Amino acid sequence: MAKKEEVKRVYHFADSWLIELSNRSKTFITRDISEFAGFNVDAAAVTAFDGEINAFEAFETDEEFAGVQSEATEAKDAAMDAVKSDIRSIMTRVESKHKPKTARYRRFGTKGLNEMYNGQVLSCGRRVERVATAVLADYTDVGLTAVIITELGTKCQTLEDKIDEQADAIANRDIATEDRIEMGNALYDKLMNYCSFGQQIWAETDEAKYNDYIIYTSSGSLAQPIEGTVGPSLTVNVWNKKFEATAQLKIKSTGSTGLMACITTDALTACSEGVTINPGEEITVAVTELGDPATNEFLNITNLSASEEGRYEVTEL
């Protein structure tokens, strides 16, 4: 069976901007609906386009799935720590009678417990449960009981469940990412087709209306700056593309908060280094000042205010 190809986005700006461009174009198409009839685009088609925009906007974001994954990871880590704690409790009793280098101590298989992770901890916990049950009589005089061993077994089962839940959260996020990319690509393709129709309609008769349907300049840059908002202390992704080392951006804080811009390895990482844009300030910056474009493809903006919404405007020069 052939391996499924990786699903890739055909556009390089944030999903929020695709939604914004689509809504703008929908307004222009509605205005020009009689002219679009020649391309078999009627009111029903515009309604369907609007439905696709709304469905894409309503689709859960990666931030939401990342939050679920983070919660699952925290729960798994807590369960893992609980198993380790019970193992240490039992091994403290064992060590009171048999030193770590003895065969009786080593049979519990706990060497390197501090460095164990996930399945290793689970396997170790079940081994300790099994061995402790078999030799319980040897350690009752130091406080080992069947109840203690049973509690370890219960916590091992909890850890197994939490490991599975974390794996499910990761898989669900991956599936949602593919679904979101495919939905976005379909919306983008329709947007570009409709804009092509609009340009054809007005190319020789109305320059202003023709320009309404321009998405890219002749050089391949977006015809309009990307605009958006970012909540207090939050981070948004603006671009997702491989920038040339010589690329330059114009970034403006159009709100009343300071912003920090950077390029990172993913769309969620907050900017801790990069460039700061003061309220109302507009700067022109080389992408190399935002991070290493050879290893980072996500242009993110972080709001430096903990109380006010920020606004930004980004232009690729």
Protein Blocks (a to p, Z undefined) as FASTA:
>chain_A
ZZddddddfbfbdfklmmmmmmmmmmmmmmmmmmmmmnopafklmmmmmmmmmmmmmpcc
fklmmmmmmmmmmmmmmmmmmmmmmmmmmmmmmmmmocfkbmklmmnopghklmgghjlm
mmmmmmmmmmmmmmmmmmmmnopafklmmmmmmmmmmmmmmmmmmmmmmmmmmmmmmmmm
mmmmmmmmmmmmmmmmmmmmmmmmomklmmmmpmbdfkopafbdcdddddehiacdfbdc
dddfkbccddddfbfbdcdddddfbfkbccfbdcdddehiacdddfklnocfklpcbdcd
ddfbfkbccddddddZZ
